[in-house]
Amino acid sequence: MSYKVQLLDLKKQYGTIKKDVDGALKRVIDEQCFILGKDVDDLEKEIASYCGTKYAVGVASGTDAIQLALQAAGVGKTDEVITVPFTFIATAEAISNIGAKPVFVDIDPKTYNMDPTLIEKKITNKTKAIVPVHLYGQCVDMDRIMAIAKKHDLKVVEDCAQAIGAVFKDKKAGSLGSAGAISFFPSKNLGGFGDGGMVVTDDEKLYERVKLLHLHGSSARYIHSIIGYNSRLDTIQAAVLRVKLKHLDKWSEARRENAEYYNRSFSKINEITVPTVTNHNIHVYHQYVVMVDSKKRDKLMDFLGANGIEARVYYPIPVHLQDCYKDLGYKKGDLSVAEKAALGTLALPVYPELEADEKQLVVNKVTEFFNKGL
Ligand SMILES: Cc1ncc(COP(=O)(O)O)c(C=O)c1O
């Protein structure tokens, strides 16, 4: 189905940077060096500096970034890792794939982020780490997470897949915990031309360990000190991402302006709850997500679709109720805030290149839906 207003139109972004991106791609192709090298080294330095961390390691995806950071932090088989059920499956998958067990805590109904007041009840003597997810582009209250982590001697890997550039108390996402995991999936705020990810950290030991893990456990050719992975960031991706990084703050600002336009436009519609930005946060709006009555959510999405506007649910089934996690024994009602969010939230187009008439159409059609009591 083709939409007049897409949730994301990457062709528009590419159009604005085509010359520089094509030049960067051509350079890599001319050099015929596709694995590691200067572009990857430079991007690692640039992302570390952007996030305000000492170190960064490019890896093959955001999922790998979480997994390798956890593993490098010493999390392994039979350990428990506390995270949220209202996220993309990758957050939990990264925990499971190293043999650890995800333990889910419910979310805050306003921010849809981890509710820190629920963490301590879930801590056992097997708990090794917490993975808070900065969902939709807003940081979790990291002061509270870090205080709990310190008290119980836990590592914290921030899932920053949706939140590169987001700020909590003057610090960027990824620089607040033991490590941050970034995704460069094409639809992310800083997206490559394929999969990619990065681990950022201030912890030298963790950094050295991720470096080993992502490269077959090897620090010198054909010398392998641990069993690792093939999880490198492609040189081509690094070259594209270096071009895009220069524009990221401007794009985040445009996302915020679009979000504010929607907030103002929806202020008189009682049936819509617009995103809450909590104190000390600068949101980067990877998604602009409203909450409506669960009985109306799908109807609204269908109405928008019929009027050429793409809207989507992130995420319709919380992770604790996914088939792949049935063995963990959760049932409906166990994490009710996440379950309610899965039924009532809807993401509207907010990408930076959205044009005025497109935003206007979104506002007009959402308003029409509620005014007509559809
Ligand atoms: C919250 C969250 N965590 C993890 C990931 C995994 O990132 P990737 O697709 O790069 O593996 C994503 C995105 O896909 C995500 O949105």
The ligand as an SDF file (V2000), in Angstrom:
LIG
                    3D

 16 16  0  0  0  0  0  0  0  0999 V2000
   14.4660   -0.7540   21.4870 C   0  0  0  0  0  0  0  0  0  0  0  0
   15.2980   -1.5200   20.4980 C   0  0  0  0  0  0  0  0  0  0  0  0
   16.2450   -2.3440   20.9500 N   0  0  0  0  0  0  0  0  0  0  0  0
   17.0290   -3.0320   20.1230 C   0  0  0  0  0  0  0  0  0  0  0  0
   16.8880   -2.9330   18.7550 C   0  0  0  0  0  0  0  0  0  0  0  0
   17.7560   -3.7790   17.8920 C   0  0  0  0  0  0  0  0  0  0  0  0
   18.5150   -3.0700   16.9750 O   0  0  0  0  0  0  0  0  0  0  0  0
   18.9670   -3.7510   15.6000 P   0  0  0  0  0  0  0  0  0  0  0  0
   17.7660   -3.8580   14.7260 O   0  0  0  0  0  0  0  0  0  0  0  0
   19.9970   -2.8150   15.0710 O   0  0  0  0  0  0  0  0  0  0  0  0
   19.5370   -5.0910   15.9310 O   0  0  0  0  0  0  0  0  0  0  0  0
   15.9090   -2.0700   18.2300 C   0  0  0  0  0  0  0  0  0  0  0  0
   15.6960   -1.8450   16.7940 C   0  0  0  0  0  0  0  0  0  0  0  0
   15.5540   -2.5860   15.9340 O   0  0  0  0  0  0  0  0  0  0  0  0
   15.0810   -1.3570   19.1250 C   0  0  0  0  0  0  0  0  0  0  0  0
   14.1320   -0.5450   18.6770 O   0  0  0  0  0  0  0  0  0  0  0  0
  1  2  1  0
  2  3  1  0
  2 15  2  0
  3  4  2  0
  4  5  1  0
  5  6  1  0
  5 12  2  0
  6  7  1  0
  7  8  1  0
  8  9  2  0
  8 10  1  0
  8 11  1  0
 12 13  1  0
 12 15  1  0
 13 14  2  0
 15 16  1  0
M  END
$$$$
